[in-house]
Amino acid sequence: MEEILQPILQSPKLYDYLKILQKTVETEHQKRKRFYQEITPSMKAEFINGEIIIHSPVIKKHNVVTKLVLRFLDVYNDIKQLGFVGVEKILIQLTRNDYEPDICFFKNNKANKFSDDQMFFPAPDFIVEILSKSTEKRDRGIKFKDYALHNVGEYWLIDPKKQVVEQYILFDNKYELIKKTDYGTIKSVEINGFEIPVKAIFDEQENLKALFEISK
């Protein structure tokens, strides 16, 4: 960060840059206020770098994967009572941006403070994004950086088409890929004891079989 700022700090145009930054931040702040006023429960929308992003409806494959991961995590959490599972319409409010991850998880130290009528949420401990053509650039770009910046300890990217899961863990404020696979089992670092067979993420019967095992 300091390397980026040094040329600006040393420039005779520093005050001009400062005015531009102040104006940009003020304009963005007003846009964000309007975003909060205009969003409705029926919208899937995010506020990213001063722009309102409205998401189109998802294809069936995306919806199936979201449902299978959510169902498995939800049941596991119901059994273990480790925290709160959020899906799609949970709006997480970070320093500059607001996101609606496909699936997220908050440990009890955060979740126990939530109220029933809460609309805005802090950074989760665990996030899953299901990749699509329209979202992959943001999932691998601004969200990847922003989630790490706000200490989201674990980030999964799931490709429904290739049936591959990528597992990223936070080390020294940056994500490191610790697993990328289309077989075997994925074991969470942030959610104590949570692991899911990769096939159970993409296949209904495999999901039900794995659910039966954890429900014993």
C-alpha positions, 0 to 999 in steps of 0.5 A: 500500500505504501508503495502505491501511495509514495508517488502521490505523496511526493507529487506537487499535485497532491492537493489536487489528487486529494480533492478528487478523492474527497469528491469521489468518496462523497459522491459514492457515499450519497449513492450508497445511501440511495442504494439502502433506500431503494433496495427491496427484499425481492431484489438481489443487488450489491453495491460495489465501488460506487455502482449498484449491481443488479443480478439476473436470475440464476440458471438451474445448475447454479440453483441446484448447487446452492441448494445442495451446499446450503442444505448440507451446511444447514443440517450440520449446523442445526446438529452442532449449533455452531453459528448462523447460516446465511443464503443469497439475500444476506447483505454483508456490509463492508467498509466500502462495498455491500455484497450478497454472497450465495452462502455464508456462515457466522460463528456464534461469537458474531451470530449471537449478537444478531437481532431478528429484524437485522438487515445489514451484517458484518463480514462472515467467517466463511463464504461460498460463491457459485461461479457463473459467467456474469459473476466470476470476474467479481468473485475472483476479483474485487470480492476475492480482495475485499473478503480477505481484507475484512478477515473472512477466514475461508472462501470457497469458489464452486464451478457448477459446470466443471464440478470443481471446488476451490478452497481458499484460506486466509494467511497474512491477510491474503488468500492461499489456495489449499485445495482445488478438486473434483473428487474426495472430500472438502473439509472446512477450516473455519467451521469446526468439523464440517466436511462434505464429499465433493460429489454431494455438492453436485449430485442430489443422491450423493447429498442425501447419502452424506446427509444420512451419515451426519444425521446418525 
